[in-house]
Amino acid sequence: MMIGSRHSAPAKIILFGEHAVVYGQPAIAAPVSDLRASAIIEANPPNRSGLHIALPHIDFPVSIAAETLDNALALTLRLVLDALEADPPDVTLRIDSQIPIASGLGSGAAVSTALARALCAAVGQTLDADRLNALIFEVEKIHHGTPSGIDNTVIVHERPIYYVKDQPIESVSVGTPLHILIADTGIGASTRVAIAAVRTLWESEPARIQPILDDIGAIVRAARIAIEIGDSAALGDLMARNHAHLQTLTVSSPELDRLVDAAVSAGARGAKLSGGGRGGNLIALIDPDTESDVRAALLDAGAARIVTTVIR
């Protein structure tokens, strides 16, 4: 047992293809390695036994015996212990996350991944990436209802990926580093609710919505080529097209649209919402020499927080 060891997982952004990926279209996602969720293995105090989880303001014993678990943390622990055929250890797993929740950055999958890795270490075993990924996908169903699987995949493997549901993972090679500003609207939104809204729209108007989903797939395929050859101008145009489709799918918001307009007006190559939408985050593709201008414009337009990342 590795008392004091820290185990972590990154945030993620979807560059292209959110929502359409649920319907079999491709998507491209990348880790945000500077934003992480962590779980630290701590010894229980002398008067306490069993497996506990500690959050910033509370800690509690974990019960995994119930037939059905609707708590993502408890389900993560049970699935790990079942996979390893291990008994719960006498430890506290302390969770610490830099990733805002309900913001499209994969907070749920990152916390579950970090927690699973810590529990594996606490019982002296490991899960390979593919087994861990499948486990975290099951937990994601609590957060998202019918998840695509992209969040857990990019977070567990921590590399840019081209993802199609139920197909082998493909890595994306990055021809020229992508400088991205991630701007938080400050508005939390449920990815599960947004996914359900798109499904309702698709079921009620398939003749109108299916061509939009198909064109998002075409955008993603073109974006992969542009990323691999380093064509930032093409990527900016593709981001604009992708965001327009997400507006039609009703998953943008006035706040996100305002941030998109502000970023592009200030010199960003392109901008779009990232993740579930209806709040959460915008991503803007920038040149390094325009970062200060775009950052200032986003703050003026109401961004609550801005994170810089470089995808290589």
C-alpha positions in Angstrom: 0.0 0.0 0.0 1.4 3.4 -1.0 0.3 5.8 1.8 0.7 9.4 0.7 0.9 8.6 -3.0 -1.1 10.8 -5.4 -2.9 9.5 -8.5 -4.3 11.8 -11.1 -6.1 12.3 -14.4 -6.4 15.3 -16.7 -9.3 17.4 -17.8 -10.3 17.2 -21.5 -11.7 19.4 -24.3 -13.6 18.2 -27.3 -12.2 20.0 -30.3 -14.8 18.9 -32.8 -17.8 16.6 -32.9 -19.6 16.8 -29.5 -23.2 15.5 -29.5 -22.9 14.1 -33.1 -20.5 11.5 -31.6 -23.4 10.0 -29.7 -24.9 9.1 -33.1 -21.9 7.3 -34.5 -20.1 10.3 -36.0 -16.4 10.9 -35.2 -15.1 13.4 -32.7 -11.6 14.8 -31.8 -10.7 15.4 -28.2 -7.5 16.3 -26.3 -6.4 16.2 -22.7 -5.8 19.4 -20.7 -2.9 18.1 -18.7 -2.5 21.4 -16.7 -5.9 20.9 -15.1 -6.1 17.7 -13.1 -8.2 15.7 -10.6 -6.2 13.8 -7.9 -6.8 11.2 -5.3 -4.3 10.7 -2.5 -4.1 7.6 -0.4 -4.2 8.4 3.4 -4.0 6.2 6.4 -7.1 6.1 8.5 -6.8 7.6 12.0 -6.5 5.0 14.8 -10.2 5.1 15.7 -11.5 4.5 12.2 -11.5 1.5 9.8 -12.8 0.7 6.4 -12.7 2.5 3.1 -13.5 6.2 3.2 -13.6 9.0 0.7 -12.6 12.6 1.7 -13.7 15.6 -0.1 -12.7 19.2 0.7 -15.3 19.7 3.4 -16.5 16.2 4.3 -15.4 12.6 4.5 -17.5 9.5 4.7 -17.4 5.7 4.7 -18.1 4.1 1.4 -20.8 1.5 1.2 -20.6 -0.6 -2.0 -22.9 -3.4 -0.9 -26.2 -2.0 -2.3 -27.5 -3.9 -5.4 -27.8 -0.6 -7.3 -25.4 2.3 -6.8 -26.3 5.7 -8.2 -23.3 7.5 -6.7 -20.4 7.7 -9.2 -17.7 7.6 -6.5 -19.1 4.5 -4.8 -19.7 2.8 -8.2 -16.1 3.5 -9.3 -14.8 1.8 -6.2 -17.0 -1.2 -6.4 -16.2 -1.8 -10.1 -12.5 -1.5 -9.4 -12.7 -4.0 -6.5 -14.8 -6.4 -8.5 -12.4 -6.2 -11.4 -9.4 -6.9 -9.2 -11.3 -9.4 -7.0 -10.0 -7.4 -4.0 -11.4 -6.5 -0.6 -11.9 -2.9 0.4 -8.7 -1.6 2.0 -8.5 0.3 5.3 -7.7 3.7 3.9 -9.1 7.1 3.1 -8.9 8.3 -0.5 -8.8 12.1 -0.5 -10.1 13.8 -3.7 -8.8 17.1 -4.9 -9.7 18.5 -8.3 -8.8 21.6 -10.2 -11.4 20.9 -12.8 -14.7 22.9 -12.6 -17.8 20.6 -12.5 -20.6 20.9 -15.0 -18.3 22.7 -17.4 -17.7 20.3 -20.3 -14.1 19.6 -19.1 -14.7 16.0 -18.1 -14.6 16.5 -14.4 -16.7 13.4 -13.6 -14.5 11.1 -15.7 -11.3 12.6 -14.4 -12.3 12.2 -10.7 -13.4 8.7 -11.3 -10.2 7.8 -13.1 -8.0 9.3 -10.4 -10.0 7.5 -7.7 -9.7 4.2 -9.5 -6.0 4.6 -9.9 -5.6 5.4 -6.2 -7.7 2.4 -5.2 -5.6 0.1 -7.4 -2.5 1.3 -5.7 -4.1 0.9 -2.3 -4.7 -2.8 -2.9 -1.3 -3.3 -4.7 -2.7 -4.1 -8.1 -3.1 -2.4 -11.5 -5.7 -2.2 -14.3 -4.4 -1.7 -17.8 -5.7 1.4 -19.7 -8.3 -0.5 -21.7 -9.9 -2.2 -18.7 -9.8 1.0 -16.8 -11.4 2.9 -19.7 -14.3 0.3 -19.9 -14.8 0.7 -16.2 -15.0 4.5 -16.2 -17.4 4.3 -19.2 -19.8 2.5 -16.9 -19.5 5.2 -14.3 -20.1 7.9 -17.0 -23.6 6.5 -17.5 -24.5 8.1 -14.1 -23.3 11.5 -15.3 -24.5 11.5 -18.9 -27.2 8.8 -19.3 -26.1 7.7 -22.8 -22.4 8.8 -22.9 -20.5 8.6 -26.1 -17.4 7.3 -24.3 -15.1 10.1 -25.5 -14.6 11.7 -22.1 -13.3 8.6 -20.4 -11.2 7.5 -23.4 -9.2 10.7 -23.8 -8.8 11.1 -20.0 -7.7 7.6 -19.3 -5.3 7.5 -22.3 -4.3 11.2 -22.0 -3.5 11.9 -25.6 -5.3 13.6 -28.5 -7.7 11.1 -30.1 -10.0 10.6 -33.0 -12.9 8.7 -31.6 -15.8 6.8 -33.1 -18.0 4.9 -30.7 -17.4 1.2 -30.6 -14.4 1.5 -32.9 -10.7 1.2 -32.0 -9.1 4.4 -30.6 -7.0 6.3 -33.1 -4.3 8.8 -32.0 -4.2 12.2 -33.8 -0.8 13.5 -34.7 -0.5 17.3 -34.3 1.5 18.9 -37.2 1.8 22.3 -35.5 1.1 22.9 -31.7 -2.4 24.2 -31.2 -2.6 27.1 -28.8 -6.1 27.1 -27.1 -7.8 29.4 -24.7 -10.5 27.7 -22.7 -13.0 30.3 -21.4 -15.5 29.3 -18.7 -19.0 31.0 -18.9 -19.3 30.5 -15.2 -22.6 28.7 -15.9 -22.9 25.1 -14.9 -24.9 22.8 -17.2 -25.8 19.2 -17.2 -24.3 17.2 -20.2 -27.0 14.6 -19.5 -29.8 17.1 -20.0 -28.2 18.5 -23.2 -27.7 15.0 -24.7 -31.4 14.2 -23.9 -32.5 17.5 -25.6 -30.6 16.7 -28.8 -32.1 13.2 -28.8 -35.6 14.6 -28.4 -34.9 16.9 -31.3 -33.5 14.1 -33.5 -36.4 11.8 -32.8 -39.0 14.5 -33.5 -37.3 15.9 -36.7 -35.0 13.3 -38.1 -35.1 14.7 -41.7 -33.8 18.0 -40.5 -31.4 16.9 -37.8 -29.7 13.9 -39.3 -28.0 15.9 -42.1 -26.6 18.3 -39.4 -25.1 15.4 -37.6 -23.7 14.0 -40.8 -22.1 17.4 -41.7 -20.6 17.6 -38.2 -19.0 14.2 -39.0 -17.6 15.7 -42.3 -16.2 18.7 -40.3 -14.4 16.3 -37.9 -12.8 14.4 -40.7 -11.6 17.6 -42.4 -10.4 18.9 -39.0 -8.3 15.8 -38.5 -6.5 16.4 -41.7 -6.0 20.1 -40.9 -4.6 19.3 -37.4 -2.2 16.8 -38.9 -0.8 19.2 -41.5 -0.9 22.2 -39.3 -3.5 24.3 -41.2 -4.7 26.7 -38.6 -6.7 28.8 -41.0 -8.8 25.8 -42.1 -9.3 24.8 -38.4 -10.7 28.2 -37.6 -13.3 28.0 -40.4 -14.2 24.4 -39.3 -14.7 25.6 -35.7 -17.2 28.2 -37.0 -19.2 25.7 -38.9 -19.2 23.2 -36.0 -20.4 25.9 -33.6 -23.2 27.0 -36.0 -24.5 23.4 -36.1 -24.4 23.2 -32.3 -26.5 26.4 -32.2 -29.1 24.6 -34.4 -29.0 21.6 -32.1 -30.0 24.1 -29.2 -26.9 23.4 -27.1 -25.3 26.8 -27.4 -26.4 29.7 -25.2 -26.3 33.5 -25.4 -23.3 33.5 -23.1 -21.3 31.1 -25.3 -22.3 32.9 -28.5 -21.1 36.2 -27.0 -17.8 34.7 -26.1 -17.4 33.2 -29.6 -18.0 36.6 -31.2 -15.6 38.3 -28.8 -12.8 35.8 -29.4 -13.0 36.0 -33.2 -13.3 39.8 -33.2 -10.2 40.0 -31.1 -8.1 37.8 -33.5 -8.8 34.2 -32.7 -8.5 31.8 -35.6 -11.8 30.3 -34.6 -14.0 29.5 -31.6 -16.7 27.2 -30.5 -18.4 25.7 -27.5 -16.7 22.5 -26.1 -18.6 19.8 -24.4 -22.2 19.5 -23.5 -23.0 23.2 -24.0 -25.8 25.4 -22.6 -23.1 26.8 -20.4 -19.7 25.4 -19.6 -16.8 26.3 -21.8 -15.7 27.8 -25.1 -12.5 27.0 -26.8 -10.6 29.6 -29.0 -7.8 28.7 -31.3 -5.2 31.5 -31.2 -1.8 32.5 -32.4 0.6 33.1 -29.5 0.9 36.8 -30.4 -2.8 37.3 -30.1 -3.3 35.6 -26.8 -3.4 38.8 -24.7 -5.9 40.5 -26.9 -8.2 37.5 -27.1 -7.9 36.9 -23.4 -8.9 40.5 -22.6 -11.8 40.4 -25.0 -13.1 37.2 -23.4 -12.9 38.7 -20.0 -14.7 41.8 -21.1 -17.4 39.6 -22.7 -18.0 37.9 -19.3 -15.7 34.9 -19.1 -15.4 33.8 -15.5 -12.1 32.0 -15.9 -9.6 31.4 -18.7 -7.1 28.5 -19.0 -4.4 28.3 -21.6 -3.3 25.0 -23.0 -1.1 23.8 -25.9 -2.0 20.6 -27.7 1.0 18.9 -29.2 
